[in-house]
Amino acid sequence: MMSHLRAAMALTGIAALGLLASPALQTRNQKDRQILHALNRLTFGPEPGDIERVEKMGLRNWIEQQLNPERMSQNPELAVKLQPLETLAMVPGEIVERYPNRPLVQQIVNGRRPLPSDPFLRAVVENMVFRSETRKAAKAETTSAVSADSSQEAAPPEPLERLRRYLDENRIQTLRQGSRADKEAILAALPPDQVDSILIAMPPALRKKLMPAAPPSMRRRMMLLDAPQRAVTYDLWEGKTYRAIYSDRQLAEVLDDFWFNHFNVFLDKGQDLYMVPQYEREAIRPHVLGKFRDLLEATAKSPAMLFFLDNWESVGPHSRAAERANGKTKKRGLNENYARELMELHTLGVNGGYSQKDVIEVARCFSGWTIQQPRLGGEFAFNPNMHDTGAKFVLGHKIQAGGMEDGEEVLDILARHPATAKHISFQLAQRFVSDNPPEALINRMARTFLEKDGDLREVMKTMLDSPEFWSDAQYLAKIKTPFEMAVSAVRALDADVDDAFALTNCIASLGQPLYRKQEPTGYSSVAADWMNSAALLAWLNFSLALARNQMPGIHVDTTRLSENPARMLLMREPSAQTVDAMHQALDAQKPKTAEEGRQYLAGLVIGSPDFQRH
């Protein structure tokens, strides 16, 4: 085995790459340990050259810059990446119009809305109408013996006649059965002025088959034709991924991820699909380093949160709507979902000292906080007819019947409560310091929270000025989530992402489909929730594909891997266990060329437990 190992090392240049422990590298790591720790915790992973840039600027100055992202110019490359993702800048009503759902299509079918004037959007709606009518016809067909056992029928031939107007038979067959590379070449060569017509003429099954091979702009048109709502999902996924990779305001992006999970909503719950882009853009992102009270109200009044936790339907027992029902119709009652999660997750914490009686009283205070026309992407509204008009008692405070102000007073009480200060401080410390953060640190952060009226920037400063944050015990003590691992791998390789479609799908396959955590808790940052053998194997497969340039839409300049991959990717010395594991893997793999060996080695480094620590 040793002879095979020496041969593999000589072939791939491992000795020259300095994989084995280097005293010079260890000295450098000791010198730059604090900088690397800050980059690991306050960004989505360091890029090549970051340690030198921070060292030149000064660590304290760099942290101050990250704590004040509004003073920083944004990376122009990021703006180019985000520009095609148009739903990220739309309000829900606009998204429903442009990416129609079934209720809107039904209004068109019933004649209550005209067909869109835009030719392509008209084709989108006509496709949806056709599918709707086809489903109705299939349900009505109950007497035919053939339809009763349709599984025995051969599939009807694809209607290719319209497509033959634009493409010859050879190209059509290649699109149907050719290699991915051949399909990509044909799609890329389509005349720009005919792309829409060709896509409309394609059978739906063929469009679906060609999605992975299509360039991003064309894929978007395909999604519009077959499932317009999917474009909203992919915009969110890709937008979040691009920001994490390319933004210079790294701490703000990390905090956006943290606070979205803290105030989690589930993308796939009905109309939340259309509401989440506005929710993240207006309720979360502007407030991540602002006052907690502002963040709390922004989420409370967001249609996405009102819909996710059902408060939009909540009717107070002492309301005009309840009185009018008077037993004649099935009435909607008081819904406690938001009230419970508001106290348990968003503010006080599970041991925050509230009772079931408080939950009911808070729910009464928020009755009438609703959404105008939620199926058409409506905005927040207060409906006084649904509001409970009686006096309420919350955590020892009497709240007079004042309408929408009742809910706002509850937010005032909760935002300034000592239990909230401690719960929020614990959550932040758990994300940035340790899975089990020191109690003394939590208490100091909570004191700052109360003294500074919930100023989240000041709470972060207290944490970052603490000896606990910088202690040896916390160095590399956190485990990355799948999203953090994937993004940090791309950043470490300094890869160029032209299309994040495949990357976001890989993140989902690793167990973290973005915006799709069904529980209100959001995704955890605790190691125990992510460490399992199946995930490690899937992560290694992803890492090898990434380093070998086998991830569609991502390009890695493999010539840069001629340097030590461990030094380049970890920016520190690998552990002895990782070195041994890589030696064994290389001995078994026996790469045929030096470049193949370097790519394989880079994949092993990224896939190692060392890389998963930050």
Sequence and secondary structure as in RCSB ss.txt:
>XXXX:A:sequence
MMSHLRAAMALTGIAALGLLASPALQTRNQKDRQILHALNRLTFGPEPGDIERVEKMGLRNWIEQQLNPERMSQN
PELAVKLQPLETLAMVPGEIVERYPNRPLVQQIVNGRRPLPSDPFLRAVVENMVFRSETRKAAKAETTSAVSADS
SQEAAPPEPLERLRRYLDENRIQTLRQGSRADKEAILAALPPDQVDSILIAMPPALRKKLMPAAPPSMRRRMMLL
DAPQRAVTYDLWEGKTYRAIYSDRQLAEVLDDFWFNHFNVFLDKGQDLYMVPQYEREAIRPHVLGKFRDLLEATA
KSPAMLFFLDNWESVGPHSRAAERANGKTKKRGLNENYARELMELHTLGVNGGYSQKDVIEVARCFSGWTIQQPR
LGGEFAFNPNMHDTGAKFVLGHKIQAGGMEDGEEVLDILARHPATAKHISFQLAQRFVSDNPPEALINRMARTFL
EKDGDLREVMKTMLDSPEFWSDAQYLAKIKTPFEMAVSAVRALDADVDDAFALTNCIASLGQPLYRKQEPTGYSS
VAADWMNSAALLAWLNFSLALARNQMPGIHVDTTRLSENPARMLLMREPSAQTVDAMHQALDAQKPKTAEEGRQY
LAGLVIGSPDFQRH
>XXXX:A:secstr
 HHHHHHHHHHHTHHHHT S  HHHHHHHHHHHHHHHHHHHHSS   TTHHHHHHHH HHHHHHHHH GGGS   
HHHHHHHTT GGGGS HHHHHHHS  HHHHHHHHTTSS   SSHHHHHHHHHHHHHHHHHHHHHH  S HHHHTG
GGS       TTGGGTS HHHHHHHHHS HHHHHHHHHTS GGGHHHHHHHS HHHHHHHGGGS HHHHHHHHHH
H HHHHHHHHHHHHHHHHHHH S HHHHHHHHHHHHHT   TTSTTHHHHHHHIIIIIIGGGTTSBHHHHHHHHH
T HHHHHHTTGGG   TTSHHHHHHTTSS       HHHHHIIIIISS TTSS  HHHHHHHHHHTTTEEESSGG
GT  EEE GGGS  S EEETTEEE   TTHHHHHHHHHHHT HHHHHHHHHHHHHHHT SS  HHHHHHHHHHHH
HTTTBHHHHHHHHHTSHHHHSGGGTT  B  HHHHHHHHHHHTT EES  HHHHHHHHHTT  TT   STT    
 GGGT  HHHHHHHHHHHHHHHTT STTEE  GGGGGS HHHHHHSS   HHHHHHHHHHHHHH  SSHHHHHHH
HHHHHHHSHHHHB 
